[in-house]
C-alpha cells in the first residue's frame, strides 16, 4: 500500500456536505473546549473550586469541559462569569 498525503486524504474525506458539516462542528466544539479551559486557567481555578462556585461537583465541570455543545447558553454564561469572563455569541449568515 502506498503512502497517502494528508492533504489528499482530507480532500477525499471532505468530499460531501455531511462530512464538511461534521468537520466544522468538531472544529467549533474544539474551540469551545479550549476557551473553557483557558477561562478556568486564567482565573486560576481548579475544577473543584469552579464547581463550588457553580454549586456543582468537579465531575460536572469535567463533563461540561468534555462536551460543551450539550450545555445550555445559560450554563456557559455562568461558567464564564465564575471565571471572571463573559461569553459573546456572534451570528454569521452563509
N, CA, C and O atoms as a CHARMM CRD file, in Angstrom:
* protein
*
  376
    1    1 UNK  N      0.84600  -1.17100   0.00000 PROA 1      0.00000
    2    1 UNK  CA     0.00000   0.00000   0.00000 PROA 1      0.00000
    3    1 UNK  C      0.89500   1.23900   0.00000 PROA 1      0.00000
    4    1 UNK  O      1.81300   1.34000   0.81400 PROA 1      0.00000
    5    2 UNK  N      0.63500   2.17000  -0.89600 PROA 2      0.00000
    6    2 UNK  CA     1.48300   3.35200  -0.96700 PROA 2      0.00000
    7    2 UNK  C      0.98300   4.43200  -0.01200 PROA 2      0.00000
    8    2 UNK  O     -0.21300   4.50500   0.27000 PROA 2      0.00000
    9    3 UNK  N      1.89300   5.27000   0.48800 PROA 3      0.00000
   10    3 UNK  CA     1.50500   6.32600   1.43500 PROA 3      0.00000
   11    3 UNK  C      0.56100   7.33600   0.79700 PROA 3      0.00000
   12    3 UNK  O      0.58500   7.56000  -0.41300 PROA 3      0.00000
   13    4 UNK  N     -0.27100   7.94000   1.64400 PROA 4      0.00000
   14    4 UNK  CA    -1.22700   8.94700   1.18800 PROA 4      0.00000
   15    4 UNK  C     -0.87500  10.28200   1.83800 PROA 4      0.00000
   16    4 UNK  O     -0.62700  10.35300   3.04100 PROA 4      0.00000
   17    5 UNK  N     -0.85600  11.32100   1.03900 PROA 5      0.00000
   18    5 UNK  CA    -0.59900  12.67500   1.52500 PROA 5      0.00000
   19    5 UNK  C     -1.78200  13.11700   2.40100 PROA 5      0.00000
   20    5 UNK  O     -2.93600  12.85700   2.06000 PROA 5      0.00000
   21    6 UNK  N     -1.49600  13.77900   3.51900 PROA 6      0.00000
   22    6 UNK  CA    -2.54900  14.23100   4.42800 PROA 6      0.00000
   23    6 UNK  C     -3.55000  15.14500   3.72900 PROA 6      0.00000
   24    6 UNK  O     -4.75500  15.01700   3.95000 PROA 6      0.00000
   25    7 UNK  N     -3.07800  16.05900   2.89600 PROA 7      0.00000
   26    7 UNK  CA    -3.97800  16.96700   2.17900 PROA 7      0.00000
   27    7 UNK  C     -4.90900  16.19500   1.24200 PROA 7      0.00000
   28    7 UNK  O     -6.09300  16.51200   1.13100 PROA 7      0.00000
   29    8 UNK  N     -4.36200  15.18100   0.57000 PROA 8      0.00000
   30    8 UNK  CA    -5.18100  14.37300  -0.33400 PROA 8      0.00000
   31    8 UNK  C     -6.23600  13.59000   0.44800 PROA 8      0.00000
   32    8 UNK  O     -7.38300  13.47400   0.01600 PROA 8      0.00000
   33    9 UNK  N     -5.84200  13.06300   1.58600 PROA 9      0.00000
   34    9 UNK  CA    -6.78000  12.32200   2.43200 PROA 9      0.00000
   35    9 UNK  C     -7.89400  13.23900   2.93400 PROA 9      0.00000
   36    9 UNK  O     -9.06900  12.87100   2.91600 PROA 9      0.00000
   37   10 UNK  N     -7.51100  14.44100   3.38400 PROA 10     0.00000
   38   10 UNK  CA    -8.50600  15.40400   3.87200 PROA 10     0.00000
   39   10 UNK  C     -9.48400  15.76700   2.76000 PROA 10     0.00000
   40   10 UNK  O    -10.69100  15.82600   2.99300 PROA 10     0.00000
   41   11 UNK  N     -8.98000  16.00800   1.56500 PROA 11     0.00000
   42   11 UNK  CA    -9.83600  16.34500   0.42500 PROA 11     0.00000
   43   11 UNK  C    -10.80600  15.20600   0.12900 PROA 11     0.00000
   44   11 UNK  O    -11.98800  15.44100  -0.12100 PROA 11     0.00000
   45   12 UNK  N    -10.30600  13.98100   0.15900 PROA 12     0.00000
   46   12 UNK  CA   -11.15600  12.81900  -0.12300 PROA 12     0.00000
   47   12 UNK  C    -12.21100  12.63500   0.97400 PROA 12     0.00000
   48   12 UNK  O    -13.36700  12.32500   0.68700 PROA 12     0.00000
   49   13 UNK  N    -11.79900  12.82800   2.23200 PROA 13     0.00000
   50   13 UNK  CA   -12.71900  12.62600   3.35700 PROA 13     0.00000
   51   13 UNK  C    -13.79600  13.71600   3.42500 PROA 13     0.00000
   52   13 UNK  O    -14.88800  13.48000   3.94200 PROA 13     0.00000
   53   14 UNK  N    -13.48500  14.90200   2.90600 PROA 14     0.00000
   54   14 UNK  CA   -14.44000  16.01200   2.96900 PROA 14     0.00000
   55   14 UNK  C    -15.08700  16.24700   1.61000 PROA 14     0.00000
   56   14 UNK  O    -15.25000  17.38600   1.17400 PROA 14     0.00000
   57   15 UNK  N    -15.44600  15.17200   0.96000 PROA 15     0.00000
   58   15 UNK  CA   -15.97900  15.27200  -0.40200 PROA 15     0.00000
   59   15 UNK  C    -17.48900  15.45700  -0.45900 PROA 15     0.00000
   60   15 UNK  O    -18.04200  15.64700  -1.54200 PROA 15     0.00000
   61   16 UNK  N    -18.17300  15.40600   0.69100 PROA 16     0.00000
   62   16 UNK  CA   -19.62200  15.62500   0.66600 PROA 16     0.00000
   63   16 UNK  C    -20.02100  16.60300   1.76500 PROA 16     0.00000
   64   16 UNK  O    -19.28200  16.80400   2.72900 PROA 16     0.00000
   65   17 UNK  N    -21.18300  17.20100   1.61200 PROA 17     0.00000
   66   17 UNK  CA   -21.65000  18.25000   2.53100 PROA 17     0.00000
   67   17 UNK  C    -21.76600  17.76300   3.97000 PROA 17     0.00000
   68   17 UNK  O    -21.44400  18.50200   4.90100 PROA 17     0.00000
   69   18 UNK  N    -22.21800  16.53800   4.16000 PROA 18     0.00000
   70   18 UNK  CA   -22.38900  15.99600   5.50600 PROA 18     0.00000
   71   18 UNK  C    -21.04000  15.89300   6.22700 PROA 18     0.00000
   72   18 UNK  O    -20.94000  16.22300   7.40800 PROA 18     0.00000
   73   19 UNK  N    -20.02900  15.44600   5.53000 PROA 19     0.00000
   74   19 UNK  CA   -18.68900  15.33500   6.11400 PROA 19     0.00000
   75   19 UNK  C    -18.12200  16.71000   6.43900 PROA 19     0.00000
   76   19 UNK  O    -17.50700  16.89700   7.48900 PROA 19     0.00000
   77   20 UNK  N    -18.32200  17.66500   5.55200 PROA 20     0.00000
   78   20 UNK  CA   -17.83400  19.02400   5.76900 PROA 20     0.00000
   79   20 UNK  C    -18.52100  19.62200   6.99300 PROA 20     0.00000
   80   20 UNK  O    -17.86900  20.25600   7.82300 PROA 20     0.00000
   81   21 UNK  N    -19.82400  19.42500   7.10700 PROA 21     0.00000
   82   21 UNK  CA   -20.57400  19.95000   8.25200 PROA 21     0.00000
   83   21 UNK  C    -20.05500  19.33300   9.55800 PROA 21     0.00000
   84   21 UNK  O    -19.86000  20.05100  10.53900 PROA 21     0.00000
   85   22 UNK  N    -19.83400  18.03000   9.58400 PROA 22     0.00000
   86   22 UNK  CA   -19.32900  17.35800  10.78100 PROA 22     0.00000
   87   22 UNK  C    -17.93100  17.85800  11.14000 PROA 22     0.00000
   88   22 UNK  O    -17.60600  18.02000  12.31600 PROA 22     0.00000
   89   23 UNK  N    -17.11300  18.10000  10.12700 PROA 23     0.00000
   90   23 UNK  CA   -15.75800  18.60300  10.33400 PROA 23     0.00000
   91   23 UNK  C    -15.79600  19.98700  10.98500 PROA 23     0.00000
   92   23 UNK  O    -15.05700  20.24900  11.93400 PROA 23     0.00000
   93   24 UNK  N    -16.64800  20.86200  10.48100 PROA 24     0.00000
   94   24 UNK  CA   -16.75700  22.21100  11.03700 PROA 24     0.00000
   95   24 UNK  C    -17.35200  22.19400  12.44700 PROA 24     0.00000
   96   24 UNK  O    -16.95800  22.99500  13.29500 PROA 24     0.00000
   97   25 UNK  N    -18.28700  21.29700  12.69700 PROA 25     0.00000
   98   25 UNK  CA   -18.86700  21.18500  14.03600 PROA 25     0.00000
   99   25 UNK  C    -17.79800  20.73800  15.02900 PROA 25     0.00000
  100   25 UNK  O    -17.73800  21.24600  16.14800 PROA 25     0.00000
  101   26 UNK  N    -16.96400  19.79900  14.62400 PROA 26     0.00000
  102   26 UNK  CA   -15.87700  19.33900  15.50300 PROA 26     0.00000
  103   26 UNK  C    -14.90400  20.47900  15.78500 PROA 26     0.00000
  104   26 UNK  O    -14.41900  20.61300  16.90800 PROA 26     0.00000
  105   27 UNK  N    -14.61100  21.30300  14.77500 PROA 27     0.00000
  106   27 UNK  CA   -13.74500  22.46600  14.97000 PROA 27     0.00000
  107   27 UNK  C    -14.34400  23.43500  15.98000 PROA 27     0.00000
  108   27 UNK  O    -13.63900  23.94200  16.85200 PROA 27     0.00000
  109   28 UNK  N    -15.65100  23.69300  15.86400 PROA 28     0.00000
  110   28 UNK  CA   -16.31800  24.61700  16.79400 PROA 28     0.00000
  111   28 UNK  C    -16.29200  24.05500  18.21100 PROA 28     0.00000
  112   28 UNK  O    -16.06200  24.78700  19.17400 PROA 28     0.00000
  113   29 UNK  N    -16.52600  22.76200  18.33100 PROA 29     0.00000
  114   29 UNK  CA   -16.52200  22.15900  19.65900 PROA 29     0.00000
  115   29 UNK  C    -15.12300  22.23300  20.27200 PROA 29     0.00000
  116   29 UNK  O    -14.98300  22.55000  21.45300 PROA 29     0.00000
  117   30 UNK  N    -14.09500  21.94400  19.48600 PROA 30     0.00000
  118   30 UNK  CA   -12.73300  22.01700  19.99300 PROA 30     0.00000
  119   30 UNK  C    -12.39500  23.44000  20.42500 PROA 30     0.00000
  120   30 UNK  O    -11.75700  23.63100  21.46000 PROA 30     0.00000
  121   31 UNK  N    -12.80700  24.42800  19.66200 PROA 31     0.00000
  122   31 UNK  CA   -12.55000  25.82800  20.01800 PROA 31     0.00000
  123   31 UNK  C    -13.23900  26.17700  21.33100 PROA 31     0.00000
  124   31 UNK  O    -12.66400  26.88400  22.15900 PROA 31     0.00000
  125   32 UNK  N    -14.45700  25.69600  21.53500 PROA 32     0.00000
  126   32 UNK  CA   -15.18400  25.97000  22.77900 PROA 32     0.00000
  127   32 UNK  C    -14.52000  25.26400  23.95900 PROA 32     0.00000
  128   32 UNK  O    -14.40900  25.84000  25.04100 PROA 32     0.00000
  129   33 UNK  N    -14.08000  24.03000  23.76000 PROA 33     0.00000
  130   33 UNK  CA   -13.37500  23.29700  24.81600 PROA 33     0.00000
  131   33 UNK  C    -12.12700  24.07000  25.22700 PROA 33     0.00000
  132   33 UNK  O    -11.86400  24.24600  26.41600 PROA 33     0.00000
  133   34 UNK  N    -11.36200  24.53100  24.24300 PROA 34     0.00000
  134   34 UNK  CA   -10.15000  25.29000  24.53500 PROA 34     0.00000
  135   34 UNK  C    -10.47900  26.59200  25.26600 PROA 34     0.00000
  136   34 UNK  O     -9.75800  26.98500  26.18300 PROA 34     0.00000
  137   35 UNK  N    -11.55300  27.25600  24.87100 PROA 35     0.00000
  138   35 UNK  CA   -11.95000  28.50900  25.52100 PROA 35     0.00000
  139   35 UNK  C    -12.32400  28.27200  26.98800 PROA 35     0.00000
  140   35 UNK  O    -11.97400  29.07100  27.85700 PROA 35     0.00000
  141   36 UNK  N    -13.03300  27.17900  27.26000 PROA 36     0.00000
  142   36 UNK  CA   -13.41400  26.87900  28.64300 PROA 36     0.00000
  143   36 UNK  C    -12.17700  26.62800  29.50200 PROA 36     0.00000
  144   36 UNK  O    -12.05200  27.17700  30.59600 PROA 36     0.00000
  145   37 UNK  N    -11.26800  25.79800  29.00100 PROA 37     0.00000
  146   37 UNK  CA   -10.03700  25.53600  29.74800 PROA 37     0.00000
  147   37 UNK  C     -9.26600  26.83000  29.99800 PROA 37     0.00000
  148   37 UNK  O     -8.77100  27.06500  31.10000 PROA 37     0.00000
  149   38 UNK  N     -9.17100  27.66300  28.96500 PROA 38     0.00000
  150   38 UNK  CA    -8.43100  28.91700  29.09000 PROA 38     0.00000
  151   38 UNK  C     -9.07300  29.82500  30.12700 PROA 38     0.00000
  152   38 UNK  O     -8.36700  30.44200  30.92500 PROA 38     0.00000
  153   39 UNK  N    -10.39400  29.91900  30.13100 PROA 39     0.00000
  154   39 UNK  CA   -11.07500  30.74900  31.12500 PROA 39     0.00000
  155   39 UNK  C    -10.74400  30.28200  32.53500 PROA 39     0.00000
  156   39 UNK  O    -10.40700  31.08300  33.40700 PROA 39     0.00000
  157   40 UNK  N    -10.84500  28.97200  32.74500 PROA 40     0.00000
  158   40 UNK  CA   -10.59300  28.42400  34.08400 PROA 40     0.00000
  159   40 UNK  C     -9.13500  28.62000  34.49500 PROA 40     0.00000
  160   40 UNK  O     -8.83900  28.97900  35.63500 PROA 40     0.00000
  161   41 UNK  N     -8.23400  28.37700  33.54700 PROA 41     0.00000
  162   41 UNK  CA    -6.80100  28.55100  33.81800 PROA 41     0.00000
  163   41 UNK  C     -6.48200  30.01000  34.16500 PROA 41     0.00000
  164   41 UNK  O     -5.77800  30.28200  35.13800 PROA 41     0.00000
  165   42 UNK  N     -7.00500  30.94300  33.36300 PROA 42     0.00000
  166   42 UNK  CA    -6.73500  32.37200  33.60000 PROA 42     0.00000
  167   42 UNK  C     -7.28900  32.82800  34.94300 PROA 42     0.00000
  168   42 UNK  O     -6.73900  33.72300  35.58500 PROA 42     0.00000
  169   43 UNK  N     -8.38900  32.19700  35.35900 PROA 43     0.00000
  170   43 UNK  CA    -8.98200  32.53000  36.65600 PROA 43     0.00000
  171   43 UNK  C     -8.21000  31.86500  37.80400 PROA 43     0.00000
  172   43 UNK  O     -8.42200  32.19400  38.97100 PROA 43     0.00000
  173   44 UNK  N     -7.32000  30.93500  37.46700 PROA 44     0.00000
  174   44 UNK  CA    -6.54600  30.23800  38.49400 PROA 44     0.00000
  175   44 UNK  C     -7.38300  29.29400  39.33000 PROA 44     0.00000
  176   44 UNK  O     -7.09500  29.07100  40.50600 PROA 44     0.00000
  177   45 UNK  N     -8.42300  28.73700  38.72000 PROA 45     0.00000
  178   45 UNK  CA    -9.34100  27.85900  39.44600 PROA 45     0.00000
  179   45 UNK  C     -9.12500  26.38900  39.08600 PROA 45     0.00000
  180   45 UNK  O     -8.88500  26.04500  37.92800 PROA 45     0.00000
  181   46 UNK  N     -9.21500  25.54300  40.09200 PROA 46     0.00000
  182   46 UNK  CA    -9.25500  24.10200  39.83100 PROA 46     0.00000
  183   46 UNK  C    -10.69700  23.74300  39.47200 PROA 46     0.00000
  184   46 UNK  O    -11.60600  24.55600  39.63900 PROA 46     0.00000
  185   47 UNK  N    -10.89400  22.53700  38.98600 PROA 47     0.00000
  186   47 UNK  CA   -12.25900  22.09200  38.68900 PROA 47     0.00000
  187   47 UNK  C    -13.11400  22.10000  39.95700 PROA 47     0.00000
  188   47 UNK  O    -14.28900  22.46600  39.92100 PROA 47     0.00000
  189   48 UNK  N    -12.51900  21.69700  41.06600 PROA 48     0.00000
  190   48 UNK  CA   -13.25400  21.66900  42.33600 PROA 48     0.00000
  191   48 UNK  C    -13.65100  23.07500  42.78100 PROA 48     0.00000
  192   48 UNK  O    -14.78400  23.29400  43.20900 PROA 48     0.00000
  193   49 UNK  N    -12.72500  24.02300  42.68000 PROA 49     0.00000
  194   49 UNK  CA   -13.03100  25.40600  43.06800 PROA 49     0.00000
  195   49 UNK  C    -14.12000  25.99900  42.18500 PROA 49     0.00000
  196   49 UNK  O    -15.02600  26.67100  42.67700 PROA 49     0.00000
  197   50 UNK  N    -14.03200  25.75000  40.87700 PROA 50     0.00000
  198   50 UNK  CA   -15.05000  26.25200  39.96000 PROA 50     0.00000
  199   50 UNK  C    -16.39500  25.58500  40.23600 PROA 50     0.00000
  200   50 UNK  O    -17.43800  26.23800  40.21100 PROA 50     0.00000
  201   51 UNK  N    -16.36200  24.28700  40.49800 PROA 51     0.00000
  202   51 UNK  CA   -17.59400  23.56000  40.81600 PROA 51     0.00000
  203   51 UNK  C    -18.27400  24.15300  42.04300 PROA 51     0.00000
  204   51 UNK  O    -19.49400  24.31800  42.05900 PROA 51     0.00000
  205   52 UNK  N    -17.49200  24.47400  43.06800 PROA 52     0.00000
  206   52 UNK  CA   -18.05900  25.07700  44.27800 PROA 52     0.00000
  207   52 UNK  C    -18.72500  26.40900  43.96700 PROA 52     0.00000
  208   52 UNK  O    -19.79500  26.70700  44.49900 PROA 52     0.00000
  209   53 UNK  N    -18.10600  27.21100  43.11500 PROA 53     0.00000
  210   53 UNK  CA   -18.70100  28.49600  42.73300 PROA 53     0.00000
  211   53 UNK  C    -20.01900  28.31100  41.98600 PROA 53     0.00000
  212   53 UNK  O    -20.92400  29.13800  42.09300 PROA 53     0.00000
  213   54 UNK  N    -20.11800  27.21300  41.22400 PROA 54     0.00000
  214   54 UNK  CA   -21.31300  26.96500  40.41500 PROA 54     0.00000
  215   54 UNK  C    -22.33000  26.06600  41.11100 PROA 54     0.00000
  216   54 UNK  O    -23.39400  25.79000  40.55700 PROA 54     0.00000
  217   55 UNK  N    -22.01200  25.61000  42.31400 PROA 55     0.00000
  218   55 UNK  CA   -22.94200  24.75700  43.05000 PROA 55     0.00000
  219   55 UNK  C    -23.07700  23.37900  42.45400 PROA 55     0.00000
  220   55 UNK  O    -24.16100  22.79600  42.46700 PROA 55     0.00000
  221   56 UNK  N    -21.98500  22.85100  41.93000 PROA 56     0.00000
  222   56 UNK  CA   -21.99000  21.50400  41.35500 PROA 56     0.00000
  223   56 UNK  C    -20.75700  20.77400  41.87400 PROA 56     0.00000
  224   56 UNK  O    -20.13900  21.21100  42.84500 PROA 56     0.00000
  225   57 UNK  N    -20.39600  19.66800  41.23400 PROA 57     0.00000
  226   57 UNK  CA   -19.19000  18.94500  41.64100 PROA 57     0.00000
  227   57 UNK  C    -18.17500  18.92500  40.49500 PROA 57     0.00000
  228   57 UNK  O    -18.50000  19.28700  39.36500 PROA 57     0.00000
  229   58 UNK  N    -16.96300  18.50500  40.79100 PROA 58     0.00000
  230   58 UNK  CA   -15.90200  18.55200  39.78100 PROA 58     0.00000
  231   58 UNK  C    -16.18700  17.63800  38.59700 PROA 58     0.00000
  232   58 UNK  O    -15.72900  17.91200  37.48700 PROA 58     0.00000
  233   59 UNK  N    -16.93500  16.55900  38.80900 PROA 59     0.00000
  234   59 UNK  CA   -17.26100  15.69300  37.66100 PROA 59     0.00000
  235   59 UNK  C    -18.21900  16.40400  36.71200 PROA 59     0.00000
  236   59 UNK  O    -18.19300  16.15900  35.50600 PROA 59     0.00000
  237   60 UNK  N    -19.06300  17.28300  37.24900 PROA 60     0.00000
  238   60 UNK  CA   -19.94200  18.08600  36.39400 PROA 60     0.00000
  239   60 UNK  C    -19.14700  19.05200  35.53100 PROA 60     0.00000
  240   60 UNK  O    -19.48700  19.27800  34.37000 PROA 60     0.00000
  241   61 UNK  N    -18.08700  19.62400  36.09900 PROA 61     0.00000
  242   61 UNK  CA   -17.21000  20.51600  35.33800 PROA 61     0.00000
  243   61 UNK  C    -16.48300  19.72300  34.26700 PROA 61     0.00000
  244   61 UNK  O    -16.35200  20.18700  33.13400 PROA 61     0.00000
  245   62 UNK  N    -16.01400  18.54000  34.60800 PROA 62     0.00000
  246   62 UNK  CA   -15.33300  17.68400  33.62700 PROA 62     0.00000
  247   62 UNK  C    -16.24600  17.34900  32.45700 PROA 62     0.00000
  248   62 UNK  O    -15.83200  17.41400  31.29900 PROA 62     0.00000
  249   63 UNK  N    -17.49400  16.98800  32.76400 PROA 63     0.00000
  250   63 UNK  CA   -18.45700  16.66600  31.69600 PROA 63     0.00000
  251   63 UNK  C    -18.68900  17.87800  30.80000 PROA 63     0.00000
  252   63 UNK  O    -18.72800  17.75400  29.57600 PROA 63     0.00000
  253   64 UNK  N    -18.84200  19.03800  31.40800 PROA 64     0.00000
  254   64 UNK  CA   -19.07100  20.26500  30.64200 PROA 64     0.00000
  255   64 UNK  C    -17.87500  20.56600  29.74600 PROA 64     0.00000
  256   64 UNK  O    -18.04000  20.91200  28.57600 PROA 64     0.00000
  257   65 UNK  N    -16.68400  20.43600  30.29200 PROA 65     0.00000
  258   65 UNK  CA   -15.48500  20.74900  29.51100 PROA 65     0.00000
  259   65 UNK  C    -15.22100  19.73000  28.40400 PROA 65     0.00000
  260   65 UNK  O    -14.58700  20.06100  27.40200 PROA 65     0.00000
  261   66 UNK  N    -15.69200  18.51500  28.57000 PROA 66     0.00000
  262   66 UNK  CA   -15.50700  17.48900  27.53400 PROA 66     0.00000
  263   66 UNK  C    -16.57400  17.56400  26.45100 PROA 66     0.00000
  264   66 UNK  O    -16.32100  17.17900  25.31000 PROA 66     0.00000
  265   67 UNK  N    -17.76000  18.05400  26.79100 PROA 67     0.00000
  266   67 UNK  CA   -18.87200  18.07800  25.84800 PROA 67     0.00000
  267   67 UNK  C    -19.65200  19.38400  25.99500 PROA 67     0.00000
  268   67 UNK  O    -20.80800  19.36800  26.41900 PROA 67     0.00000
  269   68 UNK  N    -19.03200  20.51200  25.65100 PROA 68     0.00000
  270   68 UNK  CA   -19.69500  21.80000  25.88400 PROA 68     0.00000
  271   68 UNK  C    -20.87900  22.07100  24.96900 PROA 68     0.00000
  272   68 UNK  O    -21.71400  22.91400  25.29800 PROA 68     0.00000
  273   69 UNK  N    -20.98200  21.39300  23.83900 PROA 69     0.00000
  274   69 UNK  CA   -22.09500  21.64900  22.93000 PROA 69     0.00000
  275   69 UNK  C    -23.43000  21.16400  23.48800 PROA 69     0.00000
  276   69 UNK  O    -24.48900  21.56400  23.00600 PROA 69     0.00000
  277   70 UNK  N    -23.37900  20.30800  24.50000 PROA 70     0.00000
  278   70 UNK  CA   -24.63100  19.83800  25.10500 PROA 70     0.00000
  279   70 UNK  C    -25.09800  20.77400  26.21800 PROA 70     0.00000
  280   70 UNK  O    -26.20400  20.61600  26.73400 PROA 70     0.00000
  281   71 UNK  N    -24.26300  21.74700  26.59100 PROA 71     0.00000
  282   71 UNK  CA   -24.60800  22.66600  27.66700 PROA 71     0.00000
  283   71 UNK  C    -25.50800  23.78700  27.15300 PROA 71     0.00000
  284   71 UNK  O    -25.47600  24.13700  25.97300 PROA 71     0.00000
  285   72 UNK  N    -26.30000  24.33400  28.04600 PROA 72     0.00000
  286   72 UNK  CA   -27.13400  25.48100  27.68700 PROA 72     0.00000
  287   72 UNK  C    -26.27200  26.73900  27.63500 PROA 72     0.00000
  288   72 UNK  O    -25.20100  26.79400  28.24000 PROA 72     0.00000
  289   73 UNK  N    -26.74000  27.73000  26.92200 PROA 73     0.00000
  290   73 UNK  CA   -26.04900  29.01500  26.86600 PROA 73     0.00000
  291   73 UNK  C    -25.99100  29.60300  28.27900 PROA 73     0.00000
  292   73 UNK  O    -24.98800  30.20200  28.66800 PROA 73     0.00000
  293   74 UNK  N    -27.06100  29.43000  29.03400 PROA 74     0.00000
  294   74 UNK  CA   -27.09800  29.94700  30.40300 PROA 74     0.00000
  295   74 UNK  C    -25.98100  29.32500  31.24700 PROA 74     0.00000
  296   74 UNK  O    -25.32200  30.02300  32.01900 PROA 74     0.00000
  297   75 UNK  N    -25.76900  28.01800  31.10100 PROA 75     0.00000
  298   75 UNK  CA   -24.71800  27.34900  31.86200 PROA 75     0.00000
  299   75 UNK  C    -23.33800  27.83900  31.42900 PROA 75     0.00000
  300   75 UNK  O    -22.46600  28.06000  32.27000 PROA 75     0.00000
  301   76 UNK  N    -23.13800  28.00800  30.14000 PROA 76     0.00000
  302   76 UNK  CA   -21.85400  28.51600  29.64500 PROA 76     0.00000
  303   76 UNK  C    -21.60900  29.93800  30.16100 PROA 76     0.00000
  304   76 UNK  O    -20.47600  30.29500  30.48300 PROA 76     0.00000
  305   77 UNK  N    -22.66800  30.74600  30.23900 PROA 77     0.00000
  306   77 UNK  CA   -22.54100  32.10100  30.77400 PROA 77     0.00000
  307   77 UNK  C    -22.18700  32.07400  32.25900 PROA 77     0.00000
  308   77 UNK  O    -21.37200  32.87700  32.71400 PROA 77     0.00000
  309   78 UNK  N    -22.78900  31.16200  33.01300 PROA 78     0.00000
  310   78 UNK  CA   -22.47800  31.02200  34.43600 PROA 78     0.00000
  311   78 UNK  C    -21.03000  30.58300  34.63200 PROA 78     0.00000
  312   78 UNK  O    -20.33100  31.09900  35.50400 PROA 78     0.00000
  313   79 UNK  N    -20.58500  29.62900  33.81800 PROA 79     0.00000
  314   79 UNK  CA   -19.20000  29.14800  33.86900 PROA 79     0.00000
  315   79 UNK  C    -18.25300  30.32500  33.63600 PROA 79     0.00000
  316   79 UNK  O    -17.31400  30.53600  34.40300 PROA 79     0.00000
  317   80 UNK  N    -18.50700  31.08500  32.57800 PROA 80     0.00000
  318   80 UNK  CA   -17.65900  32.22600  32.23800 PROA 80     0.00000
  319   80 UNK  C    -17.64800  33.24700  33.37200 PROA 80     0.00000
  320   80 UNK  O    -16.58200  33.72200  33.76000 PROA 80     0.00000
  321   81 UNK  N    -18.81400  33.58800  33.90500 PROA 81     0.00000
  322   81 UNK  CA   -18.90700  34.56800  34.98000 PROA 81     0.00000
  323   81 UNK  C    -18.11800  34.11900  36.21000 PROA 81     0.00000
  324   81 UNK  O    -17.45300  34.93200  36.85300 PROA 81     0.00000
  325   82 UNK  N    -18.19100  32.84400  36.53300 PROA 82     0.00000
  326   82 UNK  CA   -17.45300  32.31400  37.68300 PROA 82     0.00000
  327   82 UNK  C    -15.94400  32.41300  37.47400 PROA 82     0.00000
  328   82 UNK  O    -15.17100  32.42600  38.43200 PROA 82     0.00000
  329   83 UNK  N    -15.53500  32.48100  36.20200 PROA 83     0.00000
  330   83 UNK  CA   -14.11400  32.62000  35.85600 PROA 83     0.00000
  331   83 UNK  C    -13.72500  34.07500  35.63100 PROA 83     0.00000
  332   83 UNK  O    -12.58200  34.36100  35.27500 PROA 83     0.00000
  333   84 UNK  N    -14.65800  34.99500  35.83500 PROA 84     0.00000
  334   84 UNK  CA   -14.36900  36.40900  35.62200 PROA 84     0.00000
  335   84 UNK  C    -14.34000  36.78700  34.15000 PROA 84     0.00000
  336   84 UNK  O    -13.60200  37.68500  33.74400 PROA 84     0.00000
  337   85 UNK  N    -15.14300  36.09800  33.35800 PROA 85     0.00000
  338   85 UNK  CA   -15.19400  36.36000  31.91500 PROA 85     0.00000
  339   85 UNK  C    -16.66000  36.43200  31.49500 PROA 85     0.00000
  340   85 UNK  O    -17.55800  36.24500  32.31500 PROA 85     0.00000
  341   86 UNK  N    -16.88800  36.69600  30.24300 PROA 86     0.00000
  342   86 UNK  CA   -18.24800  36.62200  29.71400 PROA 86     0.00000
  343   86 UNK  C    -18.18700  36.03000  28.31200 PROA 86     0.00000
  344   86 UNK  O    -17.17300  36.11800  27.62000 PROA 86     0.00000
  345   87 UNK  N    -19.28400  35.43400  27.92000 PROA 87     0.00000
  346   87 UNK  CA   -19.38200  34.79800  26.60900 PROA 87     0.00000
  347   87 UNK  C    -20.20300  35.69200  25.69900 PROA 87     0.00000
  348   87 UNK  O    -21.21800  36.25900  26.10200 PROA 87     0.00000
  349   88 UNK  N    -19.74700  35.80300  24.48100 PROA 88     0.00000
  350   88 UNK  CA   -20.44600  36.59500  23.47400 PROA 88     0.00000
  351   88 UNK  C    -20.72700  35.68700  22.28000 PROA 88     0.00000
  352   88 UNK  O    -19.84700  34.95300  21.83000 PROA 88     0.00000
  353   89 UNK  N    -21.94200  35.73900  21.77600 PROA 89     0.00000
  354   89 UNK  CA   -22.30100  34.93700  20.61600 PROA 89     0.00000
  355   89 UNK  C    -22.36100  35.82500  19.38700 PROA 89     0.00000
  356   89 UNK  O    -22.87800  36.94000  19.45100 PROA 89     0.00000
  357   90 UNK  N    -21.84400  35.34800  18.28500 PROA 90     0.00000
  358   90 UNK  CA   -21.90400  36.05800  17.02000 PROA 90     0.00000
  359   90 UNK  C    -22.74800  35.25600  16.04800 PROA 90     0.00000
  360   90 UNK  O    -22.67200  34.02800  16.01700 PROA 90     0.00000
  361   91 UNK  N    -23.53300  35.93500  15.27200 PROA 91     0.00000
  362   91 UNK  CA   -24.33300  35.29600  14.23800 PROA 91     0.00000
  363   91 UNK  C    -23.71200  35.64300  12.88600 PROA 91     0.00000
  364   91 UNK  O    -23.45700  36.80900  12.58700 PROA 91     0.00000
  365   92 UNK  N    -23.47800  34.62800  12.08900 PROA 92     0.00000
  366   92 UNK  CA   -22.91000  34.81400  10.75000 PROA 92     0.00000
  367   92 UNK  C    -23.84400  34.13900   9.74600 PROA 92     0.00000
  368   92 UNK  O    -24.17200  32.96300   9.90000 PROA 92     0.00000
  369   93 UNK  N    -24.26000  34.85100   8.75500 PROA 93     0.00000
  370   93 UNK  CA   -25.11900  34.29100   7.71200 PROA 93     0.00000
  371   93 UNK  C    -24.23900  33.75700   6.59000 PROA 93     0.00000
  372   93 UNK  O    -23.25700  34.38400   6.19300 PROA 93     0.00000
  373   94 UNK  N    -24.60900  32.60100   6.09900 PROA 94     0.00000
  374   94 UNK  CA   -23.84500  31.99400   4.99800 PROA 94     0.00000
  375   94 UNK  C    -24.62400  31.98700   3.71700 PROA 94     0.00000
  376   94 UNK  O    -24.12800  31.51300   2.69600 PROA 94     0.00000
